[in-house]
Amino acid sequence: MFPGREKRPILGVDITVSGVKLVELAQSGESYRVEAYAMEPIPAGSMEDADIVDIDAVARAVRRAHRRSGTRSREGAVAIAGDAVVTRMTRIPGQLNDDEMQAHAAFQTEQFLPYPMEEANVDFEVVGPSEVAPGMLDVLLVAARSVHVSQRQRALRAGGLEARIVEPEPHSLERACRLLTHQMIGGGLRQLIAVVEFGAVTTTFSALSDHRLVYTRSFAFGGQQLTEEIMERYELDPVSAEEAKQAGELPGDYATDVLGGFREDMAQQVSRSLQFFLASENGAGQPVQVLLGGGCARLPGVAEAVAERLGITTQIVDPFGHLSVTAKAASQAVSKGDTALMTACGLALRNFD
């Protein structure tokens, strides 16, 4: 489904309804270095959920981001997020060869896919030996509509890049968690950690055990709902509402009447997702920690609200916390506390798989 496994320089290009984020990472000893970074907005309406409605507008943002970043690489990795990606954990006999495993994965995917197989790109990832079924492997099946793959390939190509990799966003987030071990209890080893990524329109709840993804669920909820509430309450257009939200330039009642309610909604969504996880057949007990990412994670008081509701240690992600940043990347005002760069970083880390 997702071509390109060779090790060559690659850019993480995260395309969302709010804009394009581009990150290039390099290895620095046992850590990583931010080589290049840029972020460019895209016009409202250019994307609807996972659909790229205006490929030319997105391509122009990609081109601007690439030029501003100063990178020489022209190969990128992009992700597909939300309900556009269908995932399921299953078990496959461990004695199968690669071709047999591929056929087995395709057959099982077809059983739960909500659209015809001919409209899908399918991939799978072996998580490891099953702890409850000897001789079986736990396998994560992933499928996405082919049209969403081709849209991203076309947008990057028109923007002067080649989309060497198109992958599901949960895979990118799992990989990005390598940059969070300094925040994880016990470094994440022999621990169950929940990671919640709040996007503009979609939120993804994931559970990792020993740094491996064991559960993921995406649902419709995100920062755009807060922007729409600001628009309605203060009679602002979408651009002005987003700018006022980011700059903190809103009337005094915003913190209590608008932000307070949305923060509680965020905590409730995390709590509900945790209950789904605990009730699933893949539930492995209560996570010891929750890490919050995405643009909304920067809102004041979010970690405290989630921790209070769940009774679980909760932190805001800091993917660049232990990374050095080149002068070239620093010139683009990359922030070490930017919670919205998890997907872009995870995509850039494909270089080192």
C-alpha positions in Angstrom: 0.0 0.0 0.0 2.6 2.4 1.1 5.6 2.3 -1.3 9.2 3.1 -0.6 11.1 1.3 2.1 14.6 2.3 1.0 16.8 4.5 3.1 17.1 7.8 1.3 16.8 11.4 2.5 13.1 12.1 3.1 10.9 15.0 4.4 8.0 14.6 6.8 5.1 16.5 5.1 2.0 16.8 7.3 -1.0 18.1 5.3 -4.0 19.2 7.5 -7.0 21.4 7.1 -5.0 24.2 8.7 -1.8 24.0 6.6 1.4 22.2 5.6 4.1 21.3 8.1 7.5 20.2 6.8 10.3 18.6 8.9 13.6 17.1 8.0 15.5 15.2 10.7 19.1 13.9 10.8 20.7 11.4 13.1 23.0 12.9 15.7 24.7 10.1 17.7 21.9 8.3 19.5 19.5 11.2 19.1 18.2 13.3 16.2 18.7 16.8 14.9 16.1 19.1 13.3 17.8 20.0 9.9 14.9 21.9 8.3 11.4 23.1 9.2 8.7 25.2 7.7 5.0 25.7 8.1 2.6 27.2 5.5 -1.2 27.8 5.8 -3.6 26.6 3.2 -6.8 28.5 2.2 -10.0 27.5 4.1 -12.0 24.8 2.2 -8.9 23.3 0.5 -9.4 20.1 2.5 -12.5 18.4 3.9 -11.6 15.8 6.4 -9.2 13.4 4.5 -10.1 14.7 1.1 -7.9 17.3 -0.6 -10.5 19.4 -2.4 -8.1 21.9 -3.9 -4.9 20.1 -4.9 -3.4 23.3 -6.5 -3.8 25.3 -3.3 -2.2 22.5 -1.2 0.6 22.2 -3.8 1.4 25.9 -3.6 1.7 25.6 0.2 4.0 22.6 -0.2 6.2 24.5 -2.7 6.3 27.6 -0.3 7.2 25.4 2.7 9.9 23.6 0.7 11.4 26.8 -0.4 11.3 28.5 3.0 12.8 25.4 4.7 16.0 25.6 2.6 16.2 21.8 2.3 17.7 20.2 -0.8 15.7 17.0 -0.4 12.7 16.6 -2.8 11.4 13.3 -1.5 8.6 13.3 1.1 6.4 11.1 3.3 2.8 12.0 3.9 0.0 10.6 6.1 -3.7 9.8 5.9 -5.6 10.5 9.0 -8.9 9.9 10.7 -11.8 7.8 9.5 -10.2 7.6 6.0 -7.9 5.0 7.5 -9.4 1.7 8.7 -7.4 -0.4 11.2 -7.9 -3.6 13.0 -5.8 -5.9 15.1 -5.9 -9.6 14.2 -3.9 -12.8 14.5 -2.1 -14.6 11.7 -0.3 -18.0 11.8 3.4 -17.4 12.5 4.6 -20.0 10.1 3.4 -18.3 6.9 5.9 -16.9 4.5 5.7 -13.3 3.3 3.5 -14.0 0.3 1.1 -16.1 2.3 1.0 -13.5 5.1 0.2 -10.8 2.5 -2.7 -12.9 1.1 -4.0 -13.8 4.6 -3.9 -10.1 5.6 -5.8 -9.1 2.4 -8.4 -11.7 3.0 -9.0 -10.6 6.6 -9.1 -6.9 5.7 -11.8 -7.6 3.1 -14.0 -8.9 5.9 -14.3 -5.6 7.7 -13.6 -3.0 5.0 -16.6 -0.7 4.5 -15.9 -0.3 0.8 -14.8 -2.6 -2.0 -11.3 -3.9 -2.0 -10.6 -2.6 -5.5 -11.0 0.9 -4.0 -8.5 0.3 -1.3 -4.7 0.2 -0.6 -3.9 -2.3 2.1 -0.9 -2.9 4.3 -0.1 -4.7 7.5 2.4 -4.5 10.3 3.5 -7.5 12.5 3.3 -6.3 16.1 4.8 -9.5 17.5 4.0 -13.0 18.9 0.6 -13.3 20.4 0.6 -13.5 24.2 -2.7 -15.4 24.3 -2.5 -17.6 21.1 0.7 -19.7 20.9 2.1 -19.9 17.3 0.2 -16.9 16.2 1.3 -13.3 15.4 -0.5 -10.2 16.4 -0.9 -8.1 13.2 -2.2 -4.6 12.7 -4.2 -4.4 9.4 -4.5 -1.0 7.7 -6.5 0.1 4.7 -7.2 3.4 3.0 -9.1 4.5 0.0 -6.8 4.6 -3.1 -8.2 8.1 -4.0 -6.7 9.5 -0.7 -3.3 8.1 -1.5 -3.4 9.5 -5.1 -4.5 12.9 -3.9 -1.5 13.3 -1.7 0.9 12.0 -4.3 -0.5 14.5 -6.8 -0.3 17.4 -4.3 3.3 16.8 -3.5 4.2 16.2 -7.2 2.6 19.5 -8.1 4.5 21.2 -5.3 7.8 20.0 -6.6 8.3 16.9 -4.4 7.9 13.2 -4.8 5.6 11.3 -2.4 7.8 8.3 -1.8 5.7 7.2 1.2 2.0 7.5 2.0 1.1 5.9 5.3 -1.6 5.9 8.0 -1.2 8.6 10.5 -1.2 6.1 13.5 2.0 4.6 12.1 3.6 8.1 12.0 2.5 8.8 15.5 3.9 5.5 16.8 7.2 6.3 15.2 7.2 9.9 16.6 6.9 8.4 20.1 10.6 7.6 19.8 11.1 11.3 20.5 9.0 11.2 23.7 10.9 8.5 25.7 12.4 11.3 27.8 8.8 12.1 29.0 7.6 8.5 29.4 7.4 6.8 32.7 10.2 4.2 32.8 11.2 5.4 29.3 8.1 3.6 28.0 9.7 0.2 28.5 7.3 -2.5 29.9 4.8 0.3 30.2 1.4 0.9 28.7 1.2 4.6 27.5 -1.8 6.3 25.9 -1.1 9.0 23.3 -3.8 11.3 22.2 -3.4 13.5 19.1 -5.9 16.3 18.8 -6.1 17.4 15.2 -8.2 20.2 13.6 -11.1 17.9 12.8 -10.0 14.4 14.0 -8.6 13.1 17.3 -6.7 9.9 17.5 -6.4 7.8 20.7 -3.5 5.3 20.6 -2.1 2.9 23.2 1.6 1.8 23.1 3.1 -1.1 24.9 6.9 -1.2 24.9 6.8 1.6 22.3 4.6 -0.6 20.0 1.2 0.4 18.8 -1.4 -2.1 20.2 -4.6 0.0 19.8 -5.7 3.0 17.8 -9.1 4.7 17.3 -9.9 7.9 15.5 -13.0 10.0 15.8 -14.5 13.3 14.8 -13.4 15.9 17.3 -10.9 18.7 17.0 -9.8 22.3 17.3 -12.0 23.4 14.5 -15.0 23.0 16.8 -13.4 25.6 19.2 -12.8 27.9 16.2 -16.4 27.6 15.1 -17.6 28.5 18.6 -15.4 31.6 18.7 -16.7 32.6 15.3 -20.3 32.3 16.4 -19.9 33.9 19.8 -17.7 36.9 18.7 -19.0 37.2 15.1 -15.6 36.7 13.5 -14.7 35.2 10.2 -12.7 31.9 10.2 -9.3 33.5 9.6 -9.8 36.1 12.3 -11.2 33.6 14.8 -8.2 31.3 14.3 -5.7 34.2 14.6 -7.4 35.5 17.8 -7.4 32.0 19.3 -3.7 31.5 18.6 -2.7 35.0 19.8 -4.9 34.8 22.9 -6.6 38.1 21.9 -10.3 37.4 22.9 -12.7 39.0 25.3 -12.4 38.3 29.0 -15.3 35.8 29.1 -13.6 33.5 26.6 -11.5 31.7 29.2 -14.5 30.7 31.3 -17.5 30.6 28.9 -15.8 29.1 25.8 -12.4 27.6 26.5 -13.4 26.1 29.9 -16.2 24.1 28.2 -14.1 23.0 25.3 -11.4 21.9 27.7 -13.9 19.7 29.5 -15.1 18.3 26.2 -11.5 17.3 25.4 -11.1 15.6 28.8 -14.4 13.8 28.2 -13.4 12.6 24.8 -10.1 11.2 26.2 -12.1 9.4 29.0 -14.6 7.9 26.5 -11.7 6.7 24.3 -10.0 5.1 27.3 -13.2 3.2 28.1 -13.4 2.0 24.5 -9.9 0.7 24.8 -10.4 -1.0 28.1 -13.5 -2.7 26.8 -11.8 -3.9 23.6 -10.4 -7.4 23.3 -7.0 -5.8 22.9 -7.3 -4.0 26.3 -4.2 -4.6 28.4 -5.1 -2.8 31.5 -5.0 0.8 32.6 -2.3 3.0 31.0 0.2 4.4 33.5 0.4 7.7 31.6 -1.4 9.8 29.0 0.6 12.1 26.6 -1.4 14.8 24.7 -0.3 16.1 21.3 -1.8 18.2 18.5 -2.5 21.9 18.3 -5.2 21.8 21.0 -2.8 20.3 23.5 -1.3 23.8 23.8 -4.5 25.2 25.3 -4.0 26.2 28.9 -5.1 23.7 31.5 -5.8 20.7 29.2 -3.3 18.3 30.9 -4.7 19.2 34.3 -8.3 18.6 33.1 -7.5 15.2 31.6 -5.5 14.1 34.6 -8.3 15.1 37.0 -11.0 13.2 35.0 -8.9 10.1 34.5 -6.8 9.9 37.6 -3.8 9.2 35.4 -0.5 11.1 35.1 -0.9 13.4 32.0 1.7 15.4 30.1 1.9 17.6 27.0 4.2 16.1 24.3 7.5 17.8 23.6 8.9 16.0 20.6 11.9 18.4 20.2 12.7 18.4 23.9 16.0 16.5 23.5 16.7 17.4 19.9 19.2 20.0 18.7 18.1 22.4 16.1 20.2 23.7 13.2 20.4 27.5 12.5 18.6 26.9 9.3 15.6 25.3 11.1 15.8 27.9 13.9 15.4 30.7 11.4 11.9 29.4 10.7 11.0 29.9 14.3 10.6 26.2 15.0 9.5 25.8 18.6 10.7 23.0 20.9 7.3 23.0 22.6 5.3 22.7 19.4 2.8 19.9 20.1 1.5 19.9 16.5 4.6 18.4 14.9 4.2 14.7 16.0 2.9 13.5 12.6 5.5 15.4 10.6 8.3 14.1 12.9 7.0 10.6 12.6 7.0 10.8 8.9 10.6 12.2 8.8 11.8 9.4 11.0 11.0 6.9 8.1 14.6 7.8 7.1 15.9 5.7 9.9 13.7 2.6 9.8 
